[in-house]
Amino acid sequence: MRVVPPAELLLGTKPQEIVPRLWKRRQTETGYAYLVGLPSYWGREDGVVEAAEYQV
């Protein structure tokens, strides 16, 4: 599975691919529901940036 966020050509951001981590897959009546983690970063108040994960 790959996630491709939209590129913002007016702001000059280039297309990129994000590889999520699959945490859970559950079968439903209409298909599957997935719990995935996307890599992200967390900025602390003291200015330090830490690696994090956003789960959806």
BANU-258268 format. One line per 10 residues: number of its first residue (from 1); their letters; for each residue x, y, z of N, C-alpha, C. Coordinates in pm, whole numbers, plus 50000, padded with zeros to 5 digits. Layout:
NUM> a> X/Y/Z/X/Y/Z/X/Y/Z | ...
//
This chain:
1> mrvvppaell> 50085/49884/50000/50000/50000/50000/50090/50122/50000 | 50057/50218/49916/50130/50344/49912/50031/50459/49916 | 50068/50566/49983/49987/50685/49992/50060/50795/49916 | 49990/50861/49825/50049/50970/49748/49971/51097/49777 | 50025/51185/49862/49955/51310/49891/49960/51402/49769 | 49863/51491/49756/49863/51582/49641/49981/51678/49646 | 50037/51707/49530/50145/51804/49521/50083/51942/49505 | 50141/52039/49568/50094/52176/49557/50189/52250/49464 | 50153/52256/49337/50242/52315/49238/50262/52465/49261 | 50160/52533/49314/50175/52677/49338/50275/52705/49449
11> lgtkpqeivp> 50286/52614/49547/50381/52633/49655/50516/52569/49627 | 50525/52496/49517/50651/52435/49479/50682/52301/49544 | 50583/52237/49606/50609/52106/49665/50599/51999/49558 | 50688/51903/49564/50694/51797/49465/50611/51677/49512 | 50564/51595/49417/50491/51473/49457/50584/51381/49536 | 50528/51312/49634/50605/51217/49713/50516/51098/49749 | 50580/50987/49780/50509/50868/49824/50540/50842/49970 | 50438/50800/50044/50453/50765/50185/50416/50619/50199 | 50499/50542/50265/50471/50401/50288/50416/50387/50429 | 50287/50354/50442/50227/50340/50575/50257/50203/50637
21> rlwkrrqtet> 50234/50192/50766/50246/50064/50836/50105/50011/50861 | 50080/49889/50818/49950/49827/50838/49946/49765/50977 | 49853/49814/51062/49841/49764/51198/49730/49661/51211 | 49620/49682/51140/49507/49591/51156/49421/49594/51030 | 49365/49478/50994/49270/49469/50884/49151/49391/50934 | 49031/49446/50912/48909/49382/50959/48811/49373/50842 | 48755/49254/50824/48657/49236/50717/48520/49283/50764 | 48453/49361/50678/48318/49410/50706/48223/49354/50600 | 48097/49389/50610/48000/49341/50511/48027/49396/50371 | 48088/49513/50364/48110/49579/50234/48255/49573/50187
31> gyaylvglps> 48344/49513/50261/48485/49507/50221/48573/49495/50343 | 48680/49574/50345/48776/49571/50455/48791/49710/50516 | 48821/49716/50644/48857/49839/50715/49001/49821/50761 | 49084/49923/50740/49225/49915/50773/49261/50017/50879 | 49351/49980/50969/49414/50073/51061/49559/50084/51017 | 49598/50203/50971/49734/50223/50921/49799/50338/50997 | 49930/50333/51003/50009/50439/51065/50091/50510/50960 | 50080/50642/50956/50156/50724/50861/50268/50795/50936 | 50390/50794/50881/50499/50864/50949/50472/51014/50953 | 50503/51075/51064/50486/51220/51079/50591/51271/51177
41> ywgredgvve> 50587/51400/51203/50681/51462/51296/50605/51550/51392 | 50654/51561/51513/50590/51637/51619/50688/51744/51665 | 50645/51871/51658/50729/51981/51704/50695/52016/51848 | 50792/52004/51936/50770/52038/52077/50784/52189/52098 | 50737/52235/52214/50744/52378/52245/50887/52429/52255 | 50982/52341/52291/51121/52384/52304/51195/52384/52171 | 51122/52357/52060/51183/52363/51927/51237/52231/51876 | 51236/52127/51956/51285/51996/51915/51177/51927/51832 | 51218/51864/51722/51125/51791/51636/51149/51641/51656 | 51042/51567/51686/51053/51425/51710/50975/51347/51606
51> aaeyqv> 51023/51229/51572/50949/51140/51483/50826/51087/51555 | 50716/51074/51482/50591/51026/51540/50518/50942/51436 | 50400/50897/51470/50318/50821/51377/50173/50865/51393 | 50107/50890/51282/49966/50929/51282/49886/50808/51237 | 49796/50758/51324/49718/50639/51289/49578/50678/51246 | 49537/50621/51134/49402/50641/51081/49343/50509/51038
//
